[in-house]
Amino acid sequence: MDFGLSPDQVLLQDTLTRMLAEQAPLERVRRYAEQNEDRAGDVWDATVELGLSGLVIEEAYGGAGLGLVEAALAAETLGAHVAPVPFIATGVVVPLALQEGGSEAQRDRWLPRLASGACIAGLALSEHSGAREDARIISEQDRLSGRALFTLDHAADAYLVADTVGALYLVEADAAGLTRIDLTTVDRSRRTGELCFNKTPAERLAGSDAALTRRCLDRARVLLAADTLGAAQHMLNAAVDYAKQREQFGRVIGSFQAVKHMCAEMAAALEPCRAMVWYAAYALEALPDEAHLTACHTKAHLSEVGKSVARTATEVHGGMGFTDLLGLHYWFKRIGLNRQLLGSPERLRHEAALAQGLVDGIGET
């Protein structure tokens, strides 16, 4: 039995890798960060042309109709290039939420626009991944009030927002009473923000409920884990390449046993994570009873491994690892923000314990 990727999946990842190498080199990422662009329009157009915006959308709405394993492979590749384009929300989570919980009219209105790249959708699920006391989102007669923090794909035309009870709403960016605030984070390769609602008109997804909201959250977490996997793999590759070239005391540093061990330990920790991400993406579609637990474990574990790889790869580079010339900090910071988005490792392990009945509630064992 073959447990590897199919030829089509390998082709998808290879094609995306070649496109990003051309369209989103380090200099393009640096320019995006320094100029504080809302979105890298040229890179976004290239991903749309490749079909990434409609990857999981059904063919009837103009998409490719692929699954979450393919989406995870795409997220991994985008993370490997710290690509400054939206994907997790607009390309995967929001379209799938619409396909599962949207009315026919909602699907007809939004899915073709999302598939064509004419519309970008953000995701605000902070209510269910560690909301602050003063940031609750309350819905009353299809109007939202409150705050949603750390919105994914923030520079969007519309947002999918969860309220306190788990209902999902679509809110257009120009809706009355909506204030959008850009948040300054360590990761400058993406836009993250805050949404403030003041009796803002919102359209509830016809079939939304707490179960759909949790599936959306699990999908986003697995895709963030895949993004971390790609970023960490890039940092490992960069460390190995540097160790083969950098000379000290008349020898390349890769010949020193200590450096060999550092690189070997990074590879040994990271390689099993690839299968973990693949399985988590597969479980989201084929194993619903395992999906939530697997998503929690996967993001928590990738957050820890990613942090370790990022630190060690930087150490292999020595003082050069901290310079802007090499740009390693873009990947380092991407991994750092992914670690906290939609739940820290500690919170996710607690959610996993709750799912298994090992604890009774927050703070109880």
Residue pairs with C-beta under 8 A, 6 or more apart in sequence:
3 275
5 13
5 73
5 278
9 69
9 70
9 73
12 66
12 70
12 73
12 74
13 73
13 74
13 76
13 77
15 50
16 47
16 50
16 52
16 74
16 77
16 78
17 77
17 80
17 81
19 46
19 47
19 50
20 43
20 77
20 78
20 80
20 81
20 83
21 81
23 42
23 43
23 46
24 40
24 43
24 81
24 82
24 83
24 84
24 85
26 327
26 330
28 40
28 42
28 43
28 84
29 81
29 82
29 83
29 84
29 189
29 327
29 330
30 324
30 327
30 330
31 37
32 40
32 84
32 188
32 189
33 84
33 188
33 189
33 330
37 84
38 155
38 191
39 84
39 85
39 86
39 120
39 155
39 191
40 83
40 84
40 85
43 83
43 84
43 85
44 85
44 86
44 117
45 117
47 53
47 83
47 85
47 87
47 117
48 116
48 117
51 63
51 64
52 74
52 87
52 91
53 90
53 91
53 114
53 115
53 116
53 117
54 61
54 62
54 63
54 64
54 95
54 114
54 115
54 116
54 117
55 63
55 64
55 66
55 70
55 71
55 74
55 91
55 92
56 63
56 64
56 65
56 66
56 67
56 68
56 70
56 71
56 91
56 92
56 95
56 96
57 63
57 64
57 65
57 95
57 99
57 111
57 114
57 115
58 65
58 99
58 111
59 65
61 107
61 108
61 111
61 112
61 115
62 111
62 112
62 115
62 116
63 95
63 111
63 115
67 281
67 285
68 92
68 219
68 222
68 281
68 282
68 284
68 285
69 278
69 281
69 282
69 285
71 91
71 92
71 223
71 281
72 222
72 223
72 226
72 277
72 278
72 280
72 281
73 226
74 87
74 91
75 87
75 88
75 92
75 223
75 224
75 226
75 227
75 230
76 226
76 227
76 229
76 230
76 233
76 277
77 230
78 85
78 87
78 227
78 230
79 226
79 227
79 228
79 229
79 230
79 231
79 234
79 334
79 338
80 230
80 231
80 233
80 234
81 230
81 234
82 189
82 231
82 234
82 330
82 331
82 334
83 189
84 189
84 190
86 120
86 122
86 152
86 153
86 155
86 156
86 190
87 153
87 223
88 123
88 152
88 153
88 220
88 223
88 224
88 227
89 121
89 122
89 123
89 152
89 153
89 156
89 160
89 220
90 114
90 119
90 120
90 121
90 122
90 153
90 156
91 114
92 219
92 220
92 223
93 123
93 152
93 160
93 216
93 219
93 220
93 223
94 114
94 121
94 122
94 123
94 160
95 111
95 114
95 115
95 121
96 215
96 216
96 219
97 160
97 168
97 205
97 208
97 212
97 216
98 106
98 107
98 110
98 111
98 114
98 205
99 107
99 111
100 207
100 212
100 215
101 168
101 205
101 206
101 207
101 208
101 209
101 212
102 110
102 205
102 206
102 207
103 205
103 206
103 207
106 170
106 203
106 205
106 206
110 119
110 121
110 158
110 170
113 119
114 121
119 157
119 158
120 153
120 155
120 156
120 157
120 158
121 153
121 156
121 157
121 158
121 159
121 160
122 151
122 152
122 153
122 154
122 155
122 156
122 158
122 159
122 160
122 193
123 151
123 152
123 153
123 159
123 160
123 216
123 220
124 137
124 148
124 151
124 152
124 159
124 160
124 161
124 162
124 195
125 148
125 162
125 213
125 216
125 217
125 220
125 342
126 135
126 148
126 149
126 150
126 151
127 136
127 137
127 148
127 162
127 163
127 164
128 162
128 166
128 213
128 214
128 217
129 217
129 342
129 343
129 347
130 343
130 344
130 347
131 137
131 149
132 149
134 147
135 146
135 147
135 148
135 149
136 146
136 147
136 164
137 144
137 145
137 146
137 147
137 148
137 161
137 162
137 163
137 164
137 197
138 144
138 145
138 146
138 163
138 164
139 163
139 164
139 165
139 167
139 169
139 202
139 204
140 199
142 169
142 201
142 202
142 203
142 204
143 177
143 199
143 200
143 201
143 202
144 161
144 163
144 169
144 171
144 197
144 199
144 200
144 202
145 197
145 198
145 199
145 200
146 163
146 196
146 197
147 194
147 195
147 196
147 197
148 159
148 161
148 194
148 195
148 197
149 183
149 194
150 183
150 192
150 193
150 194
150 341
150 342
151 159
151 192
151 193
151 194
151 195
152 192
152 220
152 341
153 191
154 180
154 182
154 183
154 191
154 192
154 193
155 191
155 193
156 173
157 172
157 173
158 170
158 171
158 172
158 173
159 170
159 171
159 173
159 195
160 168
160 169
160 170
160 205
160 216
161 168
161 169
161 170
161 171
161 195
161 197
161 202
162 168
162 169
162 213
162 216
163 169
165 210
166 208
166 209
166 210
166 211
166 212
166 213
166 214
167 204
167 205
167 208
167 209
167 213
168 204
168 205
168 208
168 212
168 213
168 216
169 202
169 203
169 204
169 205
169 208
170 202
170 203
170 204
170 205
171 178
171 195
171 197
171 200
171 201
171 202
171 203
173 180
175 200
175 201
175 202
176 200
176 201
177 197
177 198
177 199
177 200
177 201
178 195
178 196
178 197
178 198
178 200
179 195
179 196
179 198
180 193
180 194
180 195
180 196
181 193
181 194
181 195
181 196
182 191
182 192
182 193
183 192
183 193
183 194
185 192
185 337
186 333
186 336
186 337
187 330
187 333
187 334
187 336
187 337
188 330
188 333
189 330
189 333
189 334
190 334
190 337
192 337
192 341
205 212
214 292
215 284
215 291
217 295
217 342
218 284
218 291
218 292
218 295
218 296
219 284
219 295
220 342
221 295
221 296
221 298
221 299
221 342
221 343
221 348
222 277
222 280
222 281
222 284
222 295
222 298
222 299
224 299
224 338
224 341
224 342
225 273
225 276
225 277
225 280
225 298
225 299
225 301
225 302
225 303
225 338
226 277
226 281
227 334
227 338
228 302
228 303
228 306
228 334
228 335
228 338
228 339
229 270
229 273
229 274
229 277
229 302
229 306
231 306
231 310
231 331
231 334
231 335
231 338
232 270
232 273
232 302
232 305
232 306
232 309
232 310
232 331
232 335
233 270
234 331
235 309
235 310
235 313
235 314
235 328
235 331
235 332
235 335
236 263
236 266
236 267
236 270
236 309
236 313
238 313
238 317
238 326
238 328
239 262
239 263
239 266
239 312
239 313
239 316
239 317
240 254
240 263
242 316
242 317
242 320
243 252
243 253
243 254
243 259
243 263
243 316
244 252
244 254
245 252
246 252
246 253
246 254
246 318
247 253
253 259
253 316
254 260
254 263
259 316
262 312
262 315
262 316
263 316
265 312
266 308
266 309
266 312
266 313
269 305
269 308
269 309
270 305
270 309
273 301
273 302
273 305
276 297
276 298
276 301
276 302
277 298
277 302
279 294
279 298
280 291
280 294
280 295
280 297
280 298
283 290
283 291
283 294
283 295
284 291
284 295
287 294
292 351
292 355
293 352
293 355
293 356
296 343
296 348
296 349
296 351
296 352
296 355
297 348
297 349
297 352
299 342
299 343
299 345
299 348
300 345
300 348
300 349
300 352
301 345
303 338
303 339
303 344
303 345
303 348
304 345
306 335
306 338
306 339
307 335
307 336
307 339
309 335
310 331
310 332
310 335
310 336
313 321
313 328
314 321
314 322
314 328
314 332
315 321
317 326
317 328
320 326
321 328
322 328
322 329
339 345
343 351
350 359
350 362
353 359
354 361
358 365
359 365
